[in-house]
Amino acid sequence: MAIARLQVPSARPAPQGQTLSDEIELYQRTYSTLLRSSGETRLRVLEPSHRAIRSSLHPLADSDELDLGAFLYAIRRLPAGIVRARRIVMGQEPEVFARAGVGPLEDWEPVEAPARRRRWYDGGGDTLAVLLASASDVDDLVPTLVALQIEWNKINQRVRTAEWPAGQEPDPEDLAATLGGAVDDWMRLRGTWGEAFAPQLREIGSRRMSLRVRMLGGTQVGYARITRRWWAPVRGRLTAQGLEDKPIYFVSSNTHSLSNLVTGLARSREEQLVSYVEGLPEADGLRTELEALRDGRSEGSWDNFLYFTAREVIDAGGAELRAWRRTAEAEAGVEHLSNHTAMRVPAQIIPLARLDAAHLDPRLGPVDPARLATSDAVIVNVDYPLGLAAYNILREIAIDTSALRAVYVLGKAATLNADVGDVMISSVVHDEHSGTTYWLDNAFGVEDIEPDLRFGTGLDNQRAVTVKSTFLQNRSYLDFYYREAFTVVEMEAGPYCDAVYEIADAERYPVNEAVNFSKLPIDFGVIHYASDTPYTQARTLGARGLSYFGMDSTYAASLAILRRVLRLEGALA
């Protein structure tokens, strides 16, 4: 038997005399049962439950004081049309919306949220439609909408009480003095809304928000069907290239780091990129870093600097440059695949034999071109999915192919003991979805990360807990797990472990047990980089991005993953 279940008194950590959080479980059960209704539910009925959980992401929910951090977090994960929306309709497939008289979605405008990949549609009226990829989307979306409504109505009350604004242009300092909240938070909100800042604030001041939500479908079969439709074009491209039965290295990370490491495109345009930075204002941080790298004053990596600059240049260059990048990457051996299902998870196919050893990032070490050219393996890299979508994706791939050789997970996480930008490698993962604790023989150790980690710290032998939502956790929840030595809080590793269990065992993944992942039939590794410190609310990606310096941890982890793939394929000299 490849894996063993451990005999322990309680596989799921729980505080003495009570469940981990009665309020959180009650909140989740409340909206789950309400959404079973075929009609609409007013979101305000969930506000008492939301306030009661005392979410670490929304600590002032039950206070009259503004919580602009939570408001900004919610705004960045919702499309711009949310400010005029009265109704949110959730479902799995466009056909279900059409049958319910919503849409047709193909005639509505596809809209984006700045910080969450999800398919939204705006019909131009007071209704927004959103496609759900897994049950985790519900756990993520509903508390986000409730948080938005609570803080919207607080701002509305203060605007009406202060009789502001009376035709004046809103200024962050005036807003902080008149309405409350921190100046920095108002500045970040203005940066998010841009020219729409003043009109949006007037909209908030003109009415109270009272959203209605409706769920169409939401079945497990529906989520499985979405996943199969997502995988079909990826499978089709593998078949077209004769790779359908070849060894697969599955990587869950992002769509830029592996591509940059294997194509060499940034280094090929080094002069152009440096020229771009030299043309930036002297006070620009990127130009300052360039000068520090030239003078030997910076600890940063020149390659990471080029990768970051290339992304800025290409993003600023519009559709033409983005099209060039896709074409050039495909010629270098990286094929990008998008999809139009609810599962908005881009994928990449990287056949190792198509890579040019001369173009690989030099930090990988010497690579044998002949061994690389004879490899029949392919990397399938997906832009890390949210929550339970991770389980659905890996399970679908494992069902479709018997040639899965490895699973490597690189994702962001909150950290309870480290700092933003640090890298954490866990030997234990507790999954809140299944209640099961997995003990890993992680393929990676701190020695795989440290050589390429310049700004952050590498920490191995950590313990991770996979939570159901960023909002569905509070201070007592975090304190309990911290006392049990769980220091990494994230959303994907547990579902991936559930899928790996089913790859290795004859049974479905267990519930409320402890499992020792020993002698797995595949290579398995999990790496997280710290993007949030929930004990300090301001230190989150909702408040600031990782920026250039944050790439350090991403690329250190990506190099470790790619280096291991090459080593297993015998291509490292």
PyMOL commands that set and color helices and strands:
alter all, ss='L'
color gray80, all
select helices_A, chain A and resi 22-34+43-52+68-76+80-84+94-99+105-107+135-162+172-179+183-206+220-240+257-263+265-268+270-278+285-295+302-316+318-331+352-354+357-359+362-364+369-374+388-400+446-452+475-483+493-504+547-568
alter helices_A, ss='H'
color red, helices_A
select strands_A, chain A and resi 4-6+41-42+87-91+109-113+116-122+127-131+212-216+248-253+335-337+347-351+378-383+404-415+423-431+437-439+458-466+488-490+514-516+523-532
alter strands_A, ss='S'
color yellow, strands_A
deselect
rebuild
show_as cartoon
